[in-house]
Amino acid sequence: MEIQDISITADDSGKRLDVFLTEKLDGFTRSGIQKLIEGGNISANGKTAGKSLKLNKNDIIKVILPEPKNLEVAAENIPLDIAYEDEFLLVVNKPKGMTVHPAAGNYEGTLVNALLHHCGGGLSGINGVIRPGIVHRIDKDTSGLLVVAKNDFAHKNLAGQLKEHTITREYRAVATGHLKEAAGTVDIPIGRSPKNRKKQAPHGINAREAMTHYEVLENLNGYDYIKCRLETGRTHQIRVHMTYLGHPLAGDFVYGGAKKDKDLENLHGQCLHAAMIGFVHPKTDEYMEFKSPLPDYFVNFSKFCDNNKMLTF
């Protein structure tokens, strides 16, 4: 059980209790916060609080977070495209449409379900039963390479490389319109959107440093084929940064990418591929680098854009 005491500032005065806590507490939906309130886990100034309570400056909100339930995640015999594997780690090429780890309402068909079948008990346990072995993730509708840890030693080492920004991560994407500069850097912090908790936003709630280097590789008809290299790895980072520049990714309807015509809808989400990953092996200290060719959905869309123009990797 975890207990948090939160003091209300002038900036949050007047907000509803459930709205405020949804913004404040990571990992909770508004309905989840309301269930905590209904269960008597949240009080204001020592008294039972209702979800519609309007907050005042200097109010003290006490939140009691119960212990998380020990959920079981089943192993599933789902084929994996493995670029590399040894006793410490594996590099997986995730297809578009596959979620990385289970979440509420989606406990089957994820990369973790597949990894549990492939590796048995041979995955790190640092992130718990829901995310065994998962050092970093990419969005459901982003394809490409991920490194997975098979034990805690490898996980801690790889997580340290991520924290120090020494893991190389390169993406290929198709952005709407044509960028003004052929290459550049977006250095804008990213946090949760104050208007939609499922989205991220520049200078959003609890914003953290985020830096993306981009380069235009090809001009297509109404689009740019680009390379992006991450210095940091914030949620939806490339998608948010390209939208900030006024060029959201093709097919990314969440962040305003292109029109919803038939051909774009066939993308089933953003045209974004994790094309390359490089890191130092936790045990051997050898630098390793892996590349993933552009998937069919990506190539087919580029051909649709520009009369079968072939893209360079």
Buried (B, 14 or more C-beta within 10 A) or exposed (E): EEEEEBEBEEEBBEBBBBBBBBBBBEEBEBEBBBEBBEEEBBBBEEEEBEBEBEBBEEBEBBBBBEEEEEEEBEBBEBEBEEBBBEEBBBBBBBBBEBBBBBEEEEBEBBBBBBBBBBBEEBBBBBBEBBBBBBBBBBBBBBBBBBBBBBBEEBBBBBBEBBEEBEBBBBBBBBBBBEBEEEEBEBEBBBBBBEEEBEBBBBEBBEBEEBBBBBBBBBBBEEBBBBBBBBBBBBBBBBBBBBBBBEBBBBBBBBBEBBEEEEBBEEBEBBBBBBBBBBBBBBEEEEEBEBBBEBBEBBBBBBBBBBEEBEBEE
